[in-house]
Amino acid sequence: QVQLVESGGGLVQPGGSLRLSCAASGNIFGINRMGWYRQTPGKQRELVADIISGSSSNIADSVKGRFTISRDNAKNTVYLQMNSLKPEDTAVYYCNMRNIWTNYDYWGQGTQVTVSS
């Protein structure tokens, strides 16, 4: 089993920045893909960004140029740096990690990000 612990959410004014962190523990062998999703009430969870070991990353068009994903393999941690935040970025953000051998997805508990003046 893999446990994911997220941190870094909160309330920020438009134009501000936040950095989300997600640390994995447990049986992390095989974890290759790490990513962040977000969800608002009544909508499907959407991919924000992901990164594969080897540092190949994808960023959603809606956040491109504002958000950056990175990972620290030594710490089994993935980060999401969010700059120039907008009210429409308000959502619950979920960390996701995938085992490449089983194709099983692990999810964090979610962290609320609210962008409001």
C-alpha positions in Angstrom: 0.0 0.0 0.0 1.0 3.6 -0.6 -0.1 6.5 1.5 -0.1 10.0 0.1 -0.1 13.1 2.4 -0.8 16.5 0.8 -0.1 19.9 2.2 0.0 23.5 1.1 -3.6 24.4 0.3 -5.4 27.4 1.6 -6.9 30.8 0.9 -5.1 33.2 -1.4 -5.9 36.4 -3.2 -6.1 36.6 -7.0 -2.6 36.9 -8.4 -1.1 35.1 -5.4 0.9 31.9 -5.2 0.7 28.6 -3.4 2.8 25.5 -3.4 1.2 22.1 -2.9 3.2 19.1 -1.7 2.4 15.4 -1.8 4.7 12.9 0.0 4.4 9.2 -0.6 5.2 6.5 1.9 4.8 2.8 2.1 5.4 0.4 -0.8 6.4 2.9 -3.4 8.2 0.4 -5.7 6.8 0.9 -9.1 5.5 4.4 -8.6 6.4 6.2 -11.8 3.7 8.7 -12.7 2.9 11.5 -10.3 0.3 14.1 -10.9 -2.3 16.6 -9.6 -6.0 16.7 -10.3 -8.6 19.2 -9.2 -12.4 19.0 -8.8 -15.1 21.5 -8.1 -18.7 20.7 -7.0 -20.7 19.1 -9.8 -17.8 18.7 -12.2 -15.5 15.8 -13.0 -12.1 15.6 -11.6 -9.6 17.1 -14.2 -6.0 16.6 -14.7 -3.9 19.7 -13.9 -0.4 18.3 -14.4 1.6 15.1 -14.3 5.2 14.1 -14.4 6.8 10.8 -15.3 10.1 9.6 -13.8 12.6 11.1 -16.1 10.9 14.5 -15.7 8.7 14.4 -18.7 5.6 16.5 -17.7 2.2 17.6 -19.0 0.4 20.7 -18.0 -3.3 21.5 -18.7 -3.8 24.4 -21.1 -5.9 26.2 -18.5 -2.8 26.6 -16.2 0.0 26.5 -18.6 2.5 29.3 -17.9 1.2 29.7 -14.4 1.6 26.3 -12.7 4.7 24.1 -12.6 5.0 20.5 -11.5 8.2 19.0 -10.1 9.2 16.0 -8.2 11.9 15.0 -5.7 12.5 11.3 -6.1 14.8 11.1 -3.0 11.9 12.4 -0.9 9.1 10.6 -2.9 7.4 13.9 -3.2 5.7 15.8 -6.0 5.1 19.5 -5.9 2.7 21.9 -7.7 3.8 25.5 -7.8 0.8 27.7 -8.6 1.4 31.3 -9.5 -0.9 34.1 -10.8 -3.8 32.3 -9.2 -7.3 33.1 -10.5 -10.7 32.6 -8.9 -11.4 29.8 -11.4 -8.5 27.9 -9.9 -10.6 27.4 -6.8 -11.0 23.6 -6.3 -10.1 20.7 -4.2 -6.7 19.5 -5.4 -5.8 15.8 -5.3 -2.4 14.2 -5.6 -2.2 11.1 -7.7 0.5 8.5 -8.1 0.4 5.5 -10.4 2.2 2.1 -10.1 3.5 1.3 -13.6 3.4 -2.5 -12.9 -0.2 -2.7 -11.7 -1.6 0.4 -13.3 -3.1 1.1 -9.9 -3.9 4.7 -8.9 -3.3 6.1 -5.4 -5.0 9.3 -4.3 -4.3 11.8 -1.6 -7.1 13.1 0.7 -7.4 16.3 -1.2 -6.5 19.9 -0.2 -8.7 22.9 -0.7 -7.4 25.8 -2.7 -9.6 29.0 -2.6 -8.7 32.0 -4.6 -10.7 35.0 -3.5 -10.4 38.6 -2.5 
